[in-house]
Amino acid sequence: MEITRQLRLDALTKKGLAPIQLTFCWDGLRLRRGSGEKCDPRHWNAKREEVKPAPGNFAAETNLVLERYTQAAQAAYHAAENTRQKLDKAQMSAEISRRYALLAAGQKAAAEAPDVPPLPQLEAPAPTLLDYYDQWLGEQTRKTSHKTGQGLSKTYLDSLANTRDVLADFAARDQPLNFAALDHAWYARFREFFYEGKWGHSANTFGKHVRHLKSFLAWAEDRELPVNRKYRKFEAPDEYIGADALTQDEPLRLAAVDFATAEARAYVQQQFEALDPALQAQAPAKEGMRVSQADPLRVAERLRLLERARDSAPATRCCSAATWACASPTPTRSAPARFTASSSGSRPPKPARTASSPFSTTMYFARWPSWRSMPRCTCPPACPSSSA
C-alpha cells in the first residue's frame, strides 16, 4: 500500500489554513479521506509530508495523527493480505477508522492485530426467468445448423433477442416472470398486452414470439427447471400471407442469377431502401425496430437467405449450378446432373448472364406453394426433376 499526504490548497480556511488530506492506494484502488488536521502552508514540509515545528502550530500533535492514520492503513492492508481478502474502498475506510480509534485509545496491539473481521456473506440472488433466457440465447449464438454447417443467422438471433425485450416489458407491467406462473391465464394477459400495438399488430409477429418462448421453455424443461407444462398448449398463430406463383420461364431465370455480383447487391439494396420511409414512420409506435432496413450487413444476410431459398426450392433445384444446361434459352440434351466417379463427361459450363434484370419480378420466394402446383420442369430427359 502507498500512502501520501497533501494540503488542500483549494479549501483554505478564513485564517489561511489548509486541510491535510491522506491518499491510500492499494490493489488498483484509491481512497482519499481527510485527517481532520490543518496547517499553515508555510509550515508544511512537502518532502517529508509533515508539519514543520513552529511556535504555536502544534506540529507534534498533528504529525502524531497523521502517523496513526498511516499505521492503521498499513495494518489493515497487511491483515487483509494475511487473510486473503480484498477490501474495497468502503471496507478499507471502515477498517482504517477502526484501527485508528484503537491506536488513539492506546491499544496498539489490538490495532496492529493481523486479522480482519469477517466480511458479511451475501447470498447470490436466484436466477430469474430472464436470466435463464439470456443463457439460452447465448447457447443459440453458438449453435450450428446440421443442414448448412453454419451458425444461426443474425436476423434470427435478433428476433430471439427482440422476444426477450417484449417479455421484459410485459413483466414490468404485469408481474415478475417465473416458470410456475406461465399458464393459460398468463398467456391471455400476454396476448392482450401484445395486441395493444406497442410491439406490433400482426398475428404472425405474436406467433413468432410465442414460438420463441415455447422453444426456450422446452430447453428449460430439458434442464429440469420447474416449468409449468401448460405452456405446451400455447397457441402460436401463423397466417399464410400468400405467395406469387412463378411462370415457366422464371425458375430458369432465377437459376442463372449470381447473388455474389454487385448488380444483385445493388438491386436488393434498392428494394430495402424503398421500404425504409414507410417503416420508419411506424418507429415511434413500435419498439425494437431496426434503425435501417438497408444497412450492408442486413443486405448481405438477405442475399445469403435468397440464394439458399433459391437452391432448395423444387422449381429451381434442377436448374442449379449442377446442371446449368437447363438455364439456356433453348435447352438441349446434356450429361446427367449427378456425376459419379466413373463418369467420363465433364460438367456443363455455366452460361453467361444476360443483360436482363438480375432478379425475377418475384424476389421473395421463401414461401413456396407445393410442388404439385408449380410448373413442370421442361428440361431435357437428363434433368433429374423432369420425371418428378
URNORJO-V200085 format. One line per field, one symbol per residue. phi: phi as a letter, one per 30 degrees, with the letter a starting at -180 (. if undefined). psi: psi as a letter, one per 40 degrees, with the letter a starting at -180 (. if undefined). A space follows every 50 residues. Layout:
phi: ???
psi: ???
//
This chain:
phi: .cbbbbcdddbddddiccdcccbcbahicbbcadcicbadedcccddcha dddaeichddddddddddddddddddddddddchccdddddddddddddd dddddicddddcddbbeedddcdddddddddddddddddddcdbdddcic ddddddddddddddddddddddccaedbddddcdddddddddddddjdck bdddddddddddddddddddddciddddddddcddcdbcdcibddddddd eddddddcdcddddddddeddddddeedddddedcbdidddbdbdedddd dddddddddddcdedcddcdddbdddddebebdbdedcccdcdcdcdedd ddddddedbddcdcbdccdddddddddcdeedddcdcd
psi: hhhihihgeefiideeihihiihhhifeihhhiieeiiihdeehgddefi hhhiheefddddddddddddddddddddddddefihhadddddddddddd ddddeegddddehfihihihhhhhiihidddddddddddddeihhddeei iiiddddddddddddddddddddciihiddegadddddddddddeeedei ehddddddddddddddddddddefighheeddehhgighheiihiiiddd dddddehheeiddddddddddddddddddddeddehieiidiefiddddd dddddddddddehddedefaedgeddeidghihiiidhiideheiihiih iiiieiheiidhdhfdhiiiddeiiiheiidehdeee.
//
